Amino acid sequence: MSGPTSGRESAVVEPAGPVGDLLAAVRAGSVEAVPELLAGLDRAQRRACLVALKELRRELRDDWSRSATEGRGAMLVAGAGCHPGPAGAAAWLGAGDFGGRDWARHPALRRFVEAQPQEWQVEVVTRLAQRPVRPWGWSMHPLVEAVVRRTGCAVPLTEAFVRGWFDGLSGEHGPRPPLVERLRADALAPVLLPPLLELADIGWQLTRQLSPRPGDAWTTAIARLATDGPLDRVDLVERCLARLLRGGKPADQRAFLELLRALDPTPEEYAARVRDVLALLGGLSVLAGHAQEVLARLDEAGLVGPEVLVEASAVVLFRAEKKLVRAQLGWLDKAARSRPERSGPVVLAAAEAFGHPDTGVQERALNVVARHLAAAGEAVLPGLCDAAALLDPVHHARAGGLFGAAIGGEGDEPDTGWEEFLPPVAPPRPFGEPIGSAAELAVELSALLAAREPGVLAFERVLDGLVREAHRDRAALVETLVPVRATHPWQGTGRWGDCTPREVSYVVAALAGETPPRRLWDFLGGAGRSPLRGARTSAFGAVLAVRLEEAAWQVTAHRPPYLLATPTDAGGAITAAALVERLAGYEAAGLTPGRADLCAALLRVTPEAPAETAAAAERLTSPAGRWLAHWLRTGGLPGQPSERVLFAPGRGARRGRTPTDRWWEEVERTAVAQPGIGAGPKGPGGERLTAEFRRLLDPTEPSVSRARAADDWVWRPIPHWTAMLPHHREELAARWLDHFAMGADRDERGAGRFLPLLAESGGPAGLALHLAVGYGLGARHAEDRTGAVDALLVLAGRGQLDAALLGRELGGLAARGTVKPARLAAALGLAAGTGAYGTVWSVLGAALPGLLAAAEPPARGLGDLLALATDCARRTRARGPLAEVTETAGRGGSGRVVKEARALRDVLAG
């Protein structure tokens, strides 16, 4: 007999007669034969068969071969028929382990269900419709929908049924009529469309075009059905407004706004729901914009009271979006022009914008107030004077003239000196005491293996704990880790991605004897087949792999008492005193350190050692001890000089112009070339770092292959990589520069979170690190820009920021279009908001010449940068002209850039 469980058939004795025939058909995967065989069974035989089917179900659970899949289909039909009642049948049909094919559409299952009494069918599908929605996998919805249509029973309004119907119509393929025609012909549409609007995460499907025909989308089809009559249009408008007020994912919010616009409520319908429309002003920018337009039309038509304008202004004028704020000021201006008796409330409402961070918005609000102040009368002056205190000092003189009172202090200059606020230099977070017991290790190991991205300390503590506890009592450790191994088993040696800290489970498997650890020299330098390295393993992943491979050998061989490379702080560094003490302990025990462990420790040790520590190192006698003493004596691994390279597609790299062929994007980047360490420095006995560790500092040069590697998620950094070279942040920044650049010119996400780690690391802060921060300040995503601001402030707080270098590079990046001024203004504005006005001015003062020289026509956001520079220069009392600023200020016109340049010129002139 062939079938999915043929390997076990020798131990299975099939019953004779009809029960045996049914079980044989199930094992053979004969789905078509099951309904007829079921019809010949009585109640007792079905009960006996059900017991066997449950056992077979357990056997097939982890078998996804083709024969097993067919067997599951036959078992699905047979189990539903063998259950004595509809509740058990529904539970069987709705189980999640019968996948592999769309069995809900199989003719055999349909025949079986249709042969049952109608009451049985209705109860089964009702129960199936009430089951929770699976985010993936197969569904019984086609069967449920077929029964509902055939029997005419009550339509289930559960999420599972509504979503299944919706997905079915959205996913149809091939030639078909437009969606609106299919909905008109569907008797379920009037019942299911209203509850459809209550589902979450359907925005992309509602707005997706289902065919090349214009308007063949759900939003358009629903609106047409509401207009033609099958649907209650007023009810749909209410539901759309309720969904928008409820909030949710931006995609859903935009989809329901599109549906609301397609329904096209009348002004009277909007006026009846004006409170709901006002509430939308606090939502997404696109919702607030729509609500603002609607309210402005209602106000112009006289359908709402004057208080609506004041309420709307109080919300909108505090928003950050300048487009909305400008539109609100325009609405206020228009309202006062059309009805002068409203001038008083209008000017007081416009004064709410005096506190806006953008000086251009402040000026626009001041213009509105000035235009209607006479009609408003003197009664509004006290309120306007109070609000004017929030104006930028550049507007104080004009406001004072308008309101007849002094605004701000004399000269708007503080009497005391200016003080810069920068984050204090925090000491490195210590590593803490090592793991002290096998039970504690089991807890931390389980947490590490369950974490999405384990931290440096978590991994290093666990790896060191495995070595320590194996040295103390290997048998007890293996016993304690049994539950952890059961939950997080070692997955084998197939490497298709990079090596990560979670591969510590390989050490656990070797400790338990589940995989034989190979001797380290079998695969050092790439010889032999490594269990943790493959073709796509990065240089950093290879270092991590070789440490884990060596640890797996150590815990099963000579079992050292601890590791040398365990860091003493969260950044990955090891104090020289700690490493000297550890090596002295090895010498006293007569142990030879692992080669990978020693190399990792040398790259982590702080090269500047106190005199007493250096003297203690000189007293070490082992080869490893002499190598450490020489390493400290010579200052450790030397830093690499960075050289600027312009990297342009199709034109080569400009320095020596290395030819490239970047055909997939049209950008020009500033990159860094470094020579690499070659064979690396020698120890006193000729010792060198192994190839894996030397490869961390291979030469770097912009190339198509390197950029493609940066664009591949497998090669993207993880926090543990910074801990491998805690004193070489410049070298790390040079090798990861493409990742930071992609955040600015490819709108990629996530690289900015590494910038604070690099800023807090040791070593020189040169061109590469400043370029990385520059790319981060111009990143597309706000969280990446925040990471760059953190790095900027850390460097400034430690006195390691070369503001002139960063400013010049930002000017060059903006001139080449890599960094957009609007994003840069947002990032530096965030930095200035922390009180670091002097730091921001020192950067902008160096960046503005490049930004202004290349700004023809002016780039979006350049006016914001100039306004920020003016504010910082005023607060820090910066003086001295900038030629490019003076030239821009001397141009004709009244554009934003020219006006802000004039303000900055005046501040710099004192």
C-alpha positions in Angstrom: 0.0 0.0 0.0 1.4 3.4 -1.0 0.6 6.6 0.9 1.8 9.3 3.2 2.5 7.0 6.1 3.9 4.0 4.2 7.0 4.0 6.3 4.9 3.1 9.4 2.4 0.6 7.8 4.2 -2.4 9.1 3.1 -1.4 12.6 -0.5 -0.6 11.6 -3.3 -3.2 11.4 -6.2 -1.9 9.4 -9.7 -3.0 10.5 -11.6 -5.1 8.1 -14.8 -4.2 6.3 -16.2 -0.7 5.5 -14.1 1.0 8.2 -10.9 -0.5 6.8 -11.9 0.5 3.3 -12.4 4.1 4.4 -9.1 4.3 6.3 -7.3 2.7 3.3 -8.8 5.4 1.0 -7.7 8.1 3.5 -4.1 6.7 3.6 -4.1 6.5 -0.2 -5.3 10.1 -0.5 -8.4 9.1 -2.5 -10.5 12.2 -1.7 -13.1 11.4 -4.4 -13.9 8.0 -2.9 -14.5 9.2 0.7 -18.2 10.5 0.4 -19.4 7.2 -1.0 -17.5 5.2 1.6 -18.9 7.4 4.4 -22.5 6.7 3.2 -22.0 3.0 3.9 -21.0 3.4 7.6 -23.3 3.2 10.6 -22.9 5.3 13.8 -20.7 2.8 15.6 -18.5 2.3 12.6 -18.1 6.1 12.2 -17.1 6.4 15.9 -14.4 3.7 15.5 -13.2 5.3 12.3 -12.9 8.7 14.0 -10.5 7.3 16.6 -8.2 6.0 13.9 -8.4 9.3 11.9 -7.3 11.3 14.9 -4.2 9.0 15.3 -3.5 9.4 11.6 -3.9 13.1 11.9 -1.1 13.2 14.5 1.1 11.2 12.2 0.7 13.5 9.2 1.0 16.8 11.2 4.7 17.4 10.3 4.6 15.6 6.9 4.1 18.0 4.0 4.9 15.7 1.1 2.5 15.5 -1.8 1.1 12.1 -0.7 0.6 13.5 2.9 -1.2 16.5 1.5 -3.7 14.3 -0.4 -4.1 12.2 2.7 -5.0 15.3 4.7 -7.7 16.2 2.2 -9.3 12.7 2.4 -9.0 12.8 6.2 -10.7 16.3 6.2 -13.8 14.9 4.5 -13.8 11.6 6.4 -13.4 13.3 9.8 -16.3 15.7 9.2 -18.5 12.7 8.2 -17.5 10.6 11.2 -18.3 13.2 13.8 -21.8 12.6 15.3 -22.9 16.2 15.4 -22.4 19.6 13.5 -20.3 21.1 16.4 -17.6 18.4 16.1 -17.8 18.5 12.3 -17.3 22.3 12.3 -14.3 22.1 14.7 -12.8 19.4 12.4 -13.3 21.4 9.2 -12.0 24.6 10.8 -8.8 23.1 12.1 -5.6 24.7 10.9 -3.5 21.6 10.0 -5.4 20.5 6.9 -3.6 22.9 4.6 -1.7 22.3 1.4 -4.6 22.8 -1.0 -7.8 24.7 -1.2 -9.9 21.9 0.1 -13.0 24.2 0.6 -13.5 24.2 -3.2 -13.0 20.4 -3.7 -16.0 18.7 -5.3 -15.8 15.8 -2.9 -16.2 18.0 0.2 -19.0 19.9 -1.6 -20.8 16.6 -2.4 -20.5 15.4 1.2 -21.9 18.6 2.7 -24.8 18.9 0.2 -25.8 15.3 1.1 -26.4 16.3 4.8 -29.6 17.7 6.2 -30.1 21.5 5.7 -30.1 22.1 9.5 -26.7 20.4 9.8 -25.3 22.4 6.9 -26.5 25.7 8.4 -25.2 25.1 11.9 -21.8 23.9 10.5 -21.3 27.0 8.4 -22.6 29.3 11.2 -19.9 27.9 13.5 -17.2 28.1 10.8 -18.1 31.7 10.2 -17.6 32.5 13.9 -14.1 31.2 14.0 -11.2 33.8 14.2 -9.6 35.0 11.0 -6.3 33.3 10.2 -3.7 35.9 9.0 -2.3 33.2 6.7 -3.1 29.8 5.4 -6.2 28.2 4.0 -9.8 29.1 4.7 -13.2 27.3 4.6 -14.9 30.5 3.4 -15.8 29.2 -0.2 -17.6 26.3 1.4 -19.4 28.5 3.9 -20.4 31.0 1.2 -21.7 28.3 -1.1 -24.0 26.9 1.6 -25.3 30.4 2.5 -26.2 31.1 -1.1 -27.7 27.7 -1.7 -29.8 27.4 1.5 -30.8 31.1 1.8 -30.0 31.0 5.5 -29.2 34.2 7.5 -26.0 35.8 6.2 -23.2 35.7 8.9 -21.9 39.2 9.6 -18.8 38.0 11.4 -15.4 39.3 10.4 -14.3 35.9 9.0 -17.3 35.8 6.6 -17.2 39.4 5.6 -13.5 39.4 5.0 -13.6 36.1 3.1 -16.3 37.5 0.8 -14.3 40.7 0.3 -11.1 38.9 -0.4 -12.8 36.6 -2.8 -14.1 39.5 -5.0 -10.8 41.3 -4.7 -8.7 38.3 -5.7 -10.6 37.1 -8.8 -8.4 36.8 -11.9 -9.0 36.7 -15.6 -11.6 38.5 -17.7 -14.5 39.7 -15.6 -17.1 42.5 -15.5 -16.3 45.7 -13.5 -16.6 45.4 -9.8 -19.7 47.5 -9.6 -21.6 45.2 -12.0 -20.5 42.1 -10.0 -21.7 43.8 -6.8 -25.1 44.7 -8.3 -25.6 41.1 -9.3 -24.5 39.8 -5.9 -27.4 39.3 -3.4 -24.9 39.4 -0.5 -23.5 42.9 -1.4 -26.2 45.0 0.3 -25.9 43.0 3.5 -22.1 42.7 3.6 -20.9 46.1 2.4 -21.9 48.1 5.5 -20.1 45.8 8.0 -17.2 45.7 5.5 -16.5 49.3 6.5 -15.8 48.1 10.1 -12.9 45.9 9.2 -9.3 46.8 10.0 -6.4 46.8 7.6 -8.4 46.8 4.4 -7.2 50.2 3.1 -4.9 49.0 0.4 -7.6 46.7 -1.0 -10.3 49.4 -1.0 -8.3 51.7 -3.1 -6.5 49.2 -5.4 -7.4 49.2 -9.0 -8.8 45.7 -9.8 -8.4 46.1 -13.6 -7.1 48.6 -16.1 -10.6 50.1 -16.4 -10.8 53.6 -14.8 -12.6 53.6 -11.5 -12.6 49.8 -11.1 -12.0 50.0 -7.3 -14.0 49.3 -4.2 -14.3 52.9 -3.2 -15.8 53.9 -6.6 -18.1 50.9 -6.8 -19.5 51.4 -3.3 -20.2 55.1 -4.0 -22.0 54.2 -7.3 -24.1 51.6 -5.5 -25.0 54.2 -2.8 -26.0 56.7 -5.5 -28.1 54.1 -7.5 -30.0 53.0 -4.5 -29.1 49.4 -3.2 -27.1 51.0 -0.3 -28.1 53.6 2.2 -25.8 56.5 1.3 -26.4 58.4 4.5 -25.5 55.3 6.6 -22.3 54.9 4.6 -21.3 58.5 5.2 -21.9 58.0 8.9 -19.8 54.9 8.9 -16.9 56.6 7.0 -16.8 59.5 9.5 -16.9 57.1 12.4 -14.0 55.1 11.0 -12.0 58.3 10.4 -12.7 59.6 13.9 -11.7 56.2 15.4 -8.2 56.5 14.0 -6.1 53.6 12.7 -3.4 52.9 10.2 -2.6 55.7 7.7 -3.5 53.4 4.8 -7.0 52.8 6.2 -7.5 56.4 7.0 -6.6 57.5 3.5 -8.8 54.8 2.0 -11.9 55.8 4.0 -11.2 59.5 3.2 -11.2 58.5 -0.5 -14.5 56.7 0.0 -16.0 59.7 1.8 -15.0 61.9 -1.1 -16.5 59.5 -3.5 -19.8 59.5 -1.6 -19.7 63.3 -1.9 -21.8 64.5 1.0 -23.7 67.7 0.5 -22.9 70.9 2.4 -26.1 70.3 4.4 -25.0 66.8 5.3 -21.6 68.1 6.4 -23.2 71.0 8.4 -25.3 68.5 10.3 -22.1 66.7 11.3 -19.9 69.7 11.9 -18.6 68.5 15.2 -17.3 65.3 13.6 -15.7 67.4 10.9 -14.0 69.6 13.4 -12.7 66.6 15.2 -10.9 65.5 12.0 -8.7 68.6 12.2 -6.6 66.8 14.8 -6.0 63.7 12.7 -3.7 62.8 9.8 -2.5 65.7 7.7 -4.6 64.6 4.7 -7.7 64.3 7.0 -7.1 67.7 8.5 -6.7 69.2 5.0 -10.0 67.8 3.9 -11.8 68.9 7.0 -10.4 72.4 6.7 -11.6 72.7 3.1 -15.1 71.4 4.0 -15.4 73.8 7.0 -14.2 76.8 4.9 -16.9 76.1 2.3 -19.5 75.7 5.0 -18.4 79.0 6.6 -18.5 80.8 3.3 -22.0 79.5 2.6 -23.2 80.6 6.1 -24.1 77.1 7.1 -22.1 77.2 10.4 -21.7 79.7 13.2 -18.7 82.0 13.6 -17.4 80.0 16.5 -16.5 77.2 14.1 -13.8 79.3 12.5 -12.3 80.2 15.9 -12.4 76.5 17.0 -10.8 75.3 13.8 -8.0 78.0 14.0 -7.2 77.0 17.6 -6.5 73.4 16.4 -4.9 74.0 13.0 -2.6 76.9 13.9 -0.8 74.6 16.4 -0.1 72.0 13.8 3.4 71.6 12.4 2.3 71.4 8.7 2.9 74.8 7.3 0.6 74.2 4.3 -2.4 73.7 6.7 -1.4 76.7 8.8 -1.1 79.0 5.7 -4.4 77.8 4.5 -6.0 78.5 7.9 -4.6 82.0 7.9 -6.0 82.5 4.4 -9.4 81.4 5.6 -9.2 83.9 8.4 -8.2 86.6 6.1 -11.0 85.8 3.7 -13.6 85.7 6.5 -12.6 89.1 7.8 -12.7 90.6 4.3 -16.2 89.3 3.5 -17.6 90.2 6.9 -15.6 93.0 8.6 -17.7 92.6 11.8 -15.8 89.3 12.4 -12.4 91.1 12.4 -12.0 91.0 16.2 -12.2 87.2 16.5 -10.2 86.8 13.3 -7.2 88.8 14.5 -7.2 87.1 17.9 -7.4 83.7 16.2 -4.6 84.6 13.8 -2.4 85.6 16.7 -2.4 82.0 17.8 0.2 81.5 15.0 2.6 84.0 16.6 4.1 81.0 18.5 4.7 78.9 15.4 8.3 77.8 15.1 8.5 79.0 11.5 9.2 82.8 11.3 7.6 82.9 7.8 4.3 81.7 9.3 4.7 84.3 12.0 5.1 87.0 9.5 2.1 85.8 7.5 0.0 85.8 10.7 1.2 89.3 11.5 0.2 90.4 8.0 -3.4 89.1 8.6 -3.5 90.9 11.9 -2.2 94.2 10.4 -4.7 94.0 7.6 -7.8 93.8 9.9 -6.5 95.5 13.0 -8.4 98.8 12.3 -11.7 97.0 11.9 -11.1 94.9 15.0 -10.8 98.0 17.3 -8.7 98.7 20.3 -10.4 96.0 22.4 -8.2 93.3 20.9 -4.8 95.1 21.6 -4.2 93.6 25.1 -4.7 90.0 23.8 -2.5 90.8 20.7 0.3 92.2 22.9 0.3 89.1 25.1 0.5 86.8 22.0 3.2 88.9 20.4 5.6 87.9 23.1 5.9 84.6 21.3 7.1 86.2 18.1 10.6 85.8 16.9 12.6 88.9 17.8 13.0 89.8 14.2 9.2 90.7 14.2 9.2 92.5 17.5 9.8 96.0 16.1 6.9 95.7 13.6 4.6 94.2 16.2 5.4 97.0 18.6 4.6 99.6 16.0 1.3 97.9 15.2 0.1 97.4 18.7 1.5 100.6 20.2 3.5 98.8 22.9 7.0 97.5 23.4 7.4 93.8 22.5 10.3 91.9 24.0 13.3 93.3 25.8 15.5 96.1 24.6 17.5 94.9 21.6 16.1 91.5 22.3 19.5 90.5 23.6 19.9 88.8 27.0 21.9 90.6 29.6 23.8 87.4 30.7 26.1 85.2 28.6 24.7 82.5 26.4 25.0 78.9 27.7 25.1 75.8 25.5 23.3 72.7 26.6 24.9 69.4 25.6 24.5 65.9 27.0 27.0 65.1 29.7 29.7 62.5 29.0 28.3 59.4 30.5 30.7 56.6 31.7 30.4 53.3 29.9 27.7 51.0 31.3 29.6 48.3 33.1 29.2 44.6 32.2 28.3 43.6 35.7 28.9 40.3 37.5 29.1 37.2 35.3 26.4 34.6 35.4 26.6 32.6 38.6 24.6 29.4 38.1 23.2 27.1 35.5 19.6 28.2 36.3 20.4 31.8 35.8 22.1 30.9 32.5 19.0 29.0 31.3 16.9 32.1 31.9 19.2 34.5 30.1 19.8 32.0 27.2 16.1 31.6 26.7 15.5 35.3 26.6 18.4 35.8 24.2 17.1 33.1 21.8 13.6 34.6 21.9 14.7 38.2 21.3 14.4 39.6 17.8 17.8 41.4 18.0 19.8 40.4 21.1 21.9 43.1 22.7 25.7 43.0 23.0 25.7 42.4 26.8 23.0 39.7 26.6 25.0 37.7 24.1 28.4 38.1 25.7 27.0 37.2 29.2 25.4 34.0 27.8 28.5 32.9 25.8 30.8 33.5 28.8 28.3 31.8 31.1 28.2 28.7 28.9 32.0 28.4 29.2 32.0 29.1 32.9 29.2 26.6 33.7 30.6 23.9 31.5 33.9 24.3 33.3 32.1 24.0 36.7 29.8 21.1 35.9 29.0 20.2 32.4 26.6 17.4 33.1 24.5 19.6 35.4 24.5 22.3 32.8 23.3 20.0 30.1 20.4 18.8 32.3 19.4 22.4 33.2 19.3 23.4 29.5 17.0 20.6 28.4 13.9 22.8 28.3 15.7 25.6 26.5 17.0 23.1 23.8 13.5 21.8 23.4 12.1 25.2 22.7 15.0 26.6 20.7 16.7 23.7 19.0 19.8 24.0 16.9 18.6 24.3 13.3 21.5 22.6 11.5 24.4 23.8 9.3 22.5 25.1 6.3 23.7 28.7 6.1 21.7 31.0 3.8 22.0 34.2 5.8 24.5 35.9 8.0 25.7 34.5 11.4 23.9 36.2 14.3 24.1 36.1 18.1 21.2 33.6 18.2 23.6 31.0 16.7 24.8 30.6 20.3 22.4 27.6 20.2 25.2 25.8 18.2 27.3 26.0 21.3 24.4 24.6 23.4 23.9 21.8 20.9 27.6 20.9 21.0 27.6 21.0 24.8 24.8 18.4 24.8 26.5 16.3 22.2 23.8 16.9 19.5 26.4 18.1 17.0 30.1 17.1 17.1 32.1 20.4 17.4 35.0 20.5 14.9 38.5 21.6 15.9 38.9 25.3 15.3 41.9 24.8 13.1 39.8 22.7 10.7 38.0 25.8 9.5 40.1 28.8 10.5 41.0 30.9 7.5 38.2 29.3 5.5 39.5 25.8 5.3 37.0 23.0 5.5 33.2 23.5 5.9 32.2 25.7 8.7 28.9 24.9 10.5 28.1 28.6 10.9 29.4 30.2 7.7 28.2 30.2 4.2 28.5 32.0 0.9 26.5 35.0 2.1 28.3 35.4 5.5 29.7 38.9 6.0 33.1 39.7 7.4 31.5 40.5 10.8 29.4 37.4 10.7 32.5 35.3 10.0 34.1 36.7 13.2 31.1 35.9 15.2 30.9 32.5 13.7 34.6 31.7 14.4 34.1 32.7 18.1 31.1 30.5 18.5 32.8 27.6 16.7 35.8 27.9 19.0 33.5 28.1 22.1 31.7 25.0 21.0 35.0 23.1 20.9 36.2 24.6 24.2 33.1 23.6 26.2 33.5 19.9 25.1 37.4 19.7 25.2 39.6 21.3 27.7 36.9 23.6 29.2 38.6 26.9 30.2 37.2 28.7 33.3 36.2 31.8 31.4 36.6 33.7 28.1 39.2 36.4 27.5 37.0 38.5 25.0 34.1 39.1 27.3 33.7 42.9 27.4 33.8 44.9 30.6 31.3 47.6 29.3 28.2 47.7 27.2 30.1 49.1 24.2 32.2 46.0 23.8 35.5 47.4 25.2 37.8 45.5 27.6 39.9 47.4 30.1 43.6 46.6 29.9 43.7 45.7 33.5 40.9 43.1 33.1 42.6 41.4 30.2 45.9 41.3 31.9 44.2 39.7 35.0 42.5 37.1 32.8 45.6 36.1 31.0 47.5 35.9 34.3 44.8 33.4 35.5 45.3 31.3 32.3 49.0 31.2 32.9 48.5 30.2 36.6 46.3 27.3 35.4 48.6 26.3 32.6 46.0 27.0 29.9 46.4 28.2 26.4 43.8 30.6 25.2 41.7 30.0 22.1 43.1 31.8 19.1 39.8 33.4 18.1 39.1 34.4 21.7 42.5 36.0 22.0 42.2 37.9 18.7 38.7 39.2 19.7 40.1 40.3 23.1 43.0 42.2 21.5 40.7 44.1 19.2 38.5 45.1 22.2 41.2 46.0 24.7 41.6 49.7 25.5 45.1 50.4 24.0 45.9 53.2 26.5 46.9 51.4 29.7 48.0 52.9 33.0 51.6 52.5 33.9 50.9 49.8 36.5 48.8 47.8 34.1 51.4 48.0 31.4 54.1 46.8 33.9 51.8 43.9 34.9 51.5 43.0 31.2 55.2 43.0 30.8 55.5 40.4 33.6 53.3 37.9 31.7 55.4 35.0 30.3 53.1 33.0 27.9 53.1 33.7 24.2 49.6 35.3 24.5 50.8 37.4 27.5 53.8 38.7 25.6 51.6 39.5 22.6 49.3 41.5 24.8 52.2 43.4 26.4 53.6 44.2 22.9 50.0 45.2 21.8 49.7 47.7 24.7 53.2 48.9 24.2 52.7 49.8 20.5 49.3 51.3 20.9 47.2 48.5 19.5 45.8 48.3 16.0 46.7 51.5 14.1 43.9 53.7 12.7 43.4 54.0 9.0 43.5 57.3 7.1 40.3 58.2 5.3 40.2 59.7 1.8 37.2 61.4 0.2 35.9 59.8 -3.0 33.0 61.1 -5.1 31.1 58.1 -6.3 29.0 58.8 -9.4 27.1 56.3 -11.6 28.5 55.7 -15.0 31.3 58.3 -14.4 33.5 56.4 -12.0 34.9 57.4 -8.6 36.7 60.8 -8.6 40.0 60.6 -6.9 41.7 58.4 -9.3 38.3 57.8 -11.0 37.8 54.1 -10.6 35.3 53.0 -13.2 31.9 51.9 -11.9 28.6 50.9 -13.6 25.8 52.0 -11.2 23.0 51.7 -13.7 20.2 51.2 -11.3 20.2 54.6 -9.6 21.2 58.1 -10.6 22.8 59.5 -7.5 26.2 60.9 -6.6 27.6 60.0 -3.2 30.5 61.2 -1.2 32.3 58.0 0.0 35.5 57.2 1.8 38.5 55.0 0.8 40.7 53.4 3.4 43.8 51.2 2.7 43.1 48.3 5.1 45.5 46.7 7.5 46.8 44.1 5.1 48.5 41.2 7.1 48.1 43.3 10.2 50.8 44.1 12.9 53.0 41.2 14.1 53.4 40.2 17.7 56.9 39.6 19.3 56.8 36.0 18.2 55.5 36.7 14.8 51.8 36.3 15.9 49.1 37.8 13.7 45.4 38.2 13.8 43.7 35.4 12.0 42.2 36.0 8.5 38.7 36.4 9.8 39.7 39.3 12.1 41.9 41.0 9.5 39.0 40.9 7.0 37.1 43.3 9.2 39.5 46.0 8.1 40.0 45.1 4.4 40.5 48.0 2.1 37.3 49.9 1.3 36.6 51.5 -2.1 33.3 52.4 -3.6 32.3 49.8 -6.1 29.2 48.3 -7.7 29.6 45.1 -5.8 29.9 46.9 -2.4 26.9 49.1 -3.1 24.9 46.0 -4.1 26.0 44.3 -0.9 24.8 47.3 1.1 21.5 47.0 -0.7 21.1 43.4 0.4 19.4 43.0 3.8 21.7 40.1 4.7 24.7 42.5 5.0 23.0 45.2 7.1 24.7 45.8 10.4 23.5 44.6 13.8 24.5 46.3 17.1 26.9 43.5 17.9 29.1 44.5 15.0 30.1 47.8 16.7 31.3 45.8 19.7 33.8 43.9 17.6 35.9 47.1 17.0 35.0 49.4 19.9 38.0 51.6 19.4 37.7 51.9 15.6 34.5 53.8 14.9 36.1 55.7 11.9 36.9 52.4 10.2 33.4 51.0 10.9 31.7 54.2 9.6 33.8 54.0 6.3 32.6 50.4 5.7 29.0 51.1 6.5 28.7 54.4 4.7 26.5 53.0 1.9 23.9 52.0 4.5 23.8 55.5 5.9 23.7 57.0 2.4 20.8 54.8 1.4 18.7 56.3 4.2 19.2 59.7 2.4 19.1 59.0 -1.3 17.2 55.7 -1.4 14.7 56.3 1.5 15.8 53.1 3.3 15.0 52.8 7.0 17.0 51.7 10.1 20.7 52.6 9.6 20.4 55.8 11.8 20.1 53.8 15.0 23.8 52.8 14.7 25.0 56.4 14.6 24.8 56.9 18.4 26.6 53.6 18.9 29.4 54.8 16.7 29.5 58.2 18.4 29.8 56.6 21.8 32.6 54.2 20.6 36.3 55.0 20.8 38.9 56.0 18.3 39.3 59.1 16.1 36.2 60.8 14.6 37.3 61.6 11.1 35.8 62.2 7.7 33.9 58.8 7.5 32.1 59.3 10.8 31.2 62.9 10.0 29.9 61.8 6.6 27.8 59.1 8.2 26.3 61.7 10.6 25.7 64.0 7.6 23.8 61.3 5.7 21.8 60.5 8.8 20.8 64.1 9.3 19.4 64.0 5.7 17.7 60.6 6.1 14.1 60.1 4.8 12.7 58.7 8.1 12.4 60.7 11.2 13.7 57.9 13.5 16.9 57.8 11.5 17.3 61.6 11.7 16.8 61.3 15.4 19.6 58.8 15.7 21.9 61.2 13.8 20.9 64.1 16.1 21.8 61.9 19.1 25.2 61.2 17.5 25.8 64.8 16.7 25.1 65.9 20.3 27.2 63.0 21.8 30.2 64.1 19.6 29.7 67.7 20.5 29.3 66.9 24.2 32.6 65.0 24.1 34.4 67.7 22.2 34.9 65.4 19.3 32.7 67.2 16.7 34.4 68.9 13.8 31.5 71.2 13.0 33.3 72.9 10.1 34.0 69.5 8.5 30.4 68.3 9.0 29.1 71.6 7.7 31.2 71.5 4.5 30.2 67.9 3.8 26.5 68.7 4.3 26.9 71.6 1.9 28.4 69.2 -0.7 25.8 66.5 -0.1 23.0 69.0 -0.5 24.6 70.4 -3.7 24.6 66.9 -5.2 21.0 66.3 -4.2 21.9 63.5 -1.8 20.7 65.4 1.3 17.5 67.5 1.0 17.5 70.8 2.9 14.0 70.2 4.2 15.1 67.0 6.0 18.3 68.7 7.2 16.3 71.6 8.6 14.0 69.2 10.5 17.0 67.3 12.0 19.0 70.4 13.0 15.9 72.1 14.4 15.5 69.1 16.7 19.1 69.5 17.8 18.6 73.2 18.4 15.5 72.5 20.4 17.6 70.6 23.0 19.6 73.9 23.7 22.5 73.1 21.4 22.2 76.4 19.5 25.9 77.0 19.3 26.6 73.5 17.9 23.9 73.9 15.3 25.1 77.4 14.3 28.7 76.1 13.9 27.4 73.4 11.5 25.1 75.7 9.6 27.7 78.5 9.4 30.0 76.1 7.5 27.1 74.5 5.4 25.4 77.6 4.2 28.0 78.6 1.6 27.7 75.3 -0.2 23.9 75.3 0.2 23.4 78.8 -1.1 25.9 78.5 -3.9 24.2 75.5 -5.5 20.6 76.6 -4.8 19.4 77.7 -8.2 16.4 77.5 -8.0 16.3 77.4 -4.2 15.6 73.9 -2.9 12.6 73.3 -0.8 13.5 73.8 2.9 16.4 76.2 2.3 14.3 79.0 3.8 13.7 76.9 6.9 17.5 76.3 7.2 18.2 80.0 6.9 15.5 80.8 9.5 17.0 78.2 11.9 20.5 79.7 11.3 19.1 83.2 12.1 17.6 82.0 15.4 20.8 80.2 16.4 23.0 83.1 15.4 20.9 85.5 17.4 20.9 83.3 20.5 24.6 82.7 20.4 25.5 86.3 19.3 27.3 85.1 16.3 28.9 87.9 14.3 30.8 88.3 11.0 29.4 88.3 7.5 29.1 85.2 5.2 29.6 86.2 1.6 27.1 83.8 0.2 24.4 85.0 2.7 25.2 88.6 1.9 24.9 87.9 -1.8 21.6 86.1 -1.5 20.2 88.9 0.7 21.1 91.4 -2.0 19.0 89.8 -4.6 15.7 91.3 -5.7 12.3 89.9 -4.9 10.5 88.9 -1.7 10.9 85.1 -1.8 11.3 83.2 1.5 15.0 82.5 0.9 15.8 86.1 0.2 13.9 87.4 3.2 15.5 84.9 5.6 18.9 85.6 4.1 18.3 89.3 4.9 17.4 88.5 8.4 20.5 86.4 8.9 22.7 89.1 7.4 21.3 91.7 9.8 21.9 89.4 12.8 25.4 88.7 11.8 26.0 92.4 11.3 24.9 93.0 14.9 
